[in-house]
Amino acid sequence: MSLSHTAAEYMLSDALLPDPGSSRAKGLRLELPSDRLLKFVTVGLPLCLVSLAFAREFSAGSQISCFSPTNFTGKQSAYADTACWDSLIHHGFDAEGRAVTKSLWALKVFPYSLLVVAVLMYLPYLLWRYAAAPALHSDLLFIIDELDKSYNRSVRLVQHMRKVQLASAEPEQFWEEYERARRERYFEFPLLERYLTCKQHAHALTFIYILRNLLLLLFLAATCLYLVFLHLNIFFQDEFSCSIKTGLLQAEPHIPPLIPCKLVFFSIFQLISLSVGSVYVLLIPVVIYNALQLCQWDKGLLSVYEMLPAFDLLSRRMLTCPLNDLNVILLFLRANISELTSFSRLNAVSALREATANKEDIDTVIDFMTLLAGLEATKPKH
């Protein structure tokens, strides 16, 4: 008997979770994987394409080439290119022959507008980082710690029950006391459950998360509309007629009224705008999906923790409308499942409970541990 007792003690001691120390606080993820992917794409894509455009501009020189008259010297041709690039005004005629002008300045500011787009795309993540992440970090740290501690309390309770049962002269009286304690809920650990219940009535994290996705959706749609506007009005005209007869050159007779010019990097700007617009259009459903995640509960995680004593958020039907902070916390608990050591063990216990013939003998992790410790021989059937 001493060998079996020693083996049971070792088994119960090994079931205890180790103390994670300070590594848990540093390893918590405060962004969902889909949100992190959105941040990298929406911010990184325009920055990457703009950097390539600027590198090409600095390495290749001028972005415009004008067809100057043959009597122009090299300096005069360079002056014409610079003047036309500074003005970027197309001089043409309408159907009735009247002179009209059209500004092409959007082409000059296009790379800088993509920098503005990248900054705007980063604003929702700044909002989440400074308005919601500190509170979410505290909530996750407390809940994960309490879930693991609740599991350890259950194992220690079984250790104590084993010692009491071995020292008891009447096993039947011990099990009667155990059943009475369960009925009177002596085994419950109410702090965590009440904390999660309070989070059901809070909506700060939910409001910030929805606002974050709405801002991101607004900026994506605005960027796509801006690119559509450029393609409909500007990005079909890579050649234009430029006038340099201004200022001191206005009275010069040998200068032609209009000079044809061509934008050298027009095709590159078109490719950049099409790439950004196509990717952003594909990301809009992802943003909508992230926001719609709050419309349903992640009951898989909480159902596993029903194995803890008196942890019955589901059985007491406390989960009502999913638009609250508890649902947000559950989403981030799922993203930090690697930090939740007790989840894998309770998940294994739940799977074994489903495979057990007498399922009525296993209600909580305490019941499962008592079975493993060899107390089922004297435990009465329910």
NORUR-V262831 format. One record per residue. N is the residue number from 1. NEAR is the number of other ideal C-beta (glycine too) atoms within 8 Angstrom. D_LAST is the distance of its C-alpha to the last C-alpha in whole Angstrom. Layout:
N:NEAR:D_LAST, N:NEAR:D_LAST
This chain:
1:4:27, 2:5:29, 3:6:30, 4:8:26, 5:9:25, 6:8:28, 7:8:27, 8:12:24, 9:10:26, 10:8:28, 11:10:25, 12:15:24, 13:8:28, 14:6:28, 15:8:26, 16:9:27, 17:9:30, 18:5:33, 19:4:35, 20:8:37, 21:5:40, 22:5:43, 23:7:43, 24:12:40, 25:8:42, 26:6:45, 27:9:43, 28:12:42, 29:8:43, 30:9:44, 31:10:45, 32:10:43, 33:7:45, 34:9:46, 35:11:48, 36:9:49, 37:9:51, 38:13:52, 39:12:54, 40:8:55, 41:10:57, 42:15:58, 43:12:60, 44:8:60, 45:11:62, 46:14:65, 47:11:66, 48:8:66, 49:12:68, 50:13:70, 51:8:71, 52:8:72, 53:13:74, 54:9:76, 55:8:76, 56:10:78, 57:10:80, 58:6:81, 59:6:82, 60:8:84, 61:4:86, 62:9:87, 63:7:84, 64:11:87, 65:8:90, 66:13:93, 67:7:96, 68:9:99, 69:8:103, 70:4:105, 71:4:107, 72:9:104, 73:5:104, 74:6:101, 75:6:101, 76:9:101, 77:11:99, 78:8:96, 79:9:97, 80:14:96, 81:13:93, 82:9:92, 83:11:93, 84:14:91, 85:11:88, 86:6:88, 87:8:89, 88:12:87, 89:11:89, 90:12:89, 91:11:93, 92:10:93, 93:6:94, 94:7:93, 95:3:94, 96:4:97, 97:5:98, 98:6:97, 99:6:96, 100:8:92, 101:8:90, 102:8:87, 103:8:85, 104:12:83, 105:7:82, 106:11:78, 107:11:79, 108:8:80, 109:8:77, 110:12:74, 111:9:73, 112:7:73, 113:10:71, 114:14:68, 115:11:68, 116:8:67, 117:12:65, 118:13:63, 119:8:63, 120:9:62, 121:14:59, 122:10:58, 123:10:58, 124:12:54, 125:12:53, 126:8:55, 127:13:53, 128:14:50, 129:9:51, 130:7:52, 131:7:50, 132:13:47, 133:10:46, 134:7:46, 135:9:44, 136:13:42, 137:11:42, 138:8:41, 139:11:38, 140:14:37, 141:11:37, 142:9:35, 143:13:32, 144:14:32, 145:9:33, 146:12:30, 147:14:27, 148:13:28, 149:8:28, 150:14:25, 151:14:23, 152:11:25, 153:9:24, 154:14:20, 155:13:21, 156:9:23, 157:10:20, 158:13:19, 159:11:22, 160:8:22, 161:12:18, 162:14:19, 163:8:23, 164:9:21, 165:11:19, 166:7:22, 167:5:24, 168:9:21, 169:2:22, 170:6:19, 171:8:16, 172:8:13, 173:8:15, 174:11:15, 175:11:11, 176:8:12, 177:8:14, 178:9:12, 179:9:10, 180:8:13, 181:9:15, 182:10:13, 183:6:13, 184:6:16, 185:7:17, 186:6:19, 187:11:18, 188:9:20, 189:13:23, 190:7:25, 191:7:29, 192:12:28, 193:13:26, 194:8:29, 195:11:32, 196:12:30, 197:10:30, 198:8:34, 199:12:35, 200:12:34, 201:6:37, 202:10:39, 203:8:42, 204:9:44, 205:13:43, 206:13:43, 207:8:46, 208:12:48, 209:13:46, 210:10:47, 211:9:51, 212:13:51, 213:13:50, 214:9:53, 215:11:55, 216:13:55, 217:12:55, 218:8:58, 219:14:60, 220:14:59, 221:9:61, 222:8:64, 223:13:64, 224:11:64, 225:8:66, 226:9:69, 227:12:69, 228:9:70, 229:8:72, 230:12:74, 231:11:74, 232:7:76, 233:7:78, 234:9:79, 235:11:78, 236:5:80, 237:8:83, 238:6:84, 239:7:88, 240:14:89, 241:10:93, 242:16:94, 243:11:96, 244:11:98, 245:8:101, 246:7:100, 247:4:101, 248:3:104, 249:9:104, 250:7:104, 251:4:108, 252:7:108, 253:4:110, 254:5:109, 255:9:105, 256:5:104, 257:5:102, 258:8:98, 259:14:97, 260:10:94, 261:14:91, 262:11:88, 263:12:85, 264:9:84, 265:11:80, 266:11:80, 267:7:78, 268:9:76, 269:13:75, 270:10:74, 271:8:72, 272:13:70, 273:13:69, 274:9:68, 275:10:66, 276:15:64, 277:12:64, 278:8:62, 279:10:60, 280:12:59, 281:8:59, 282:8:56, 283:12:54, 284:11:54, 285:7:51, 286:11:49, 287:13:50, 288:10:48, 289:9:45, 290:12:45, 291:12:45, 292:7:43, 293:8:40, 294:13:39, 295:6:39, 296:6:35, 297:8:32, 298:10:31, 299:8:27, 300:6:27, 301:12:27, 302:13:25, 303:9:22, 304:11:22, 305:12:22, 306:10:19, 307:12:17, 308:14:19, 309:11:17, 310:10:18, 311:13:20, 312:8:20, 313:11:23, 314:11:22, 315:6:19, 316:6:21, 317:5:24, 318:8:27, 319:10:29, 320:4:31, 321:4:35, 322:9:35, 323:8:39, 324:13:38, 325:13:38, 326:10:34, 327:13:35, 328:13:38, 329:15:36, 330:12:33, 331:12:36, 332:13:38, 333:13:34, 334:9:34, 335:10:38, 336:13:37, 337:9:34, 338:5:36, 339:10:36, 340:11:32, 341:10:31, 342:12:27, 343:12:27, 344:7:28, 345:11:25, 346:14:22, 347:9:23, 348:8:23, 349:11:19, 350:11:19, 351:8:21, 352:9:19, 353:11:15, 354:7:17, 355:5:18, 356:9:15, 357:3:14, 358:7:10, 359:8:10, 360:7:7, 361:11:7, 362:11:10, 363:4:11, 364:11:14, 365:13:16, 366:12:15, 367:10:12, 368:13:14, 369:13:17, 370:13:15, 371:11:14, 372:9:18, 373:11:19, 374:7:17, 375:11:15, 376:8:12, 377:5:14, 378:8:12, 379:10:9, 380:6:6, 381:6:4, 382:4:0
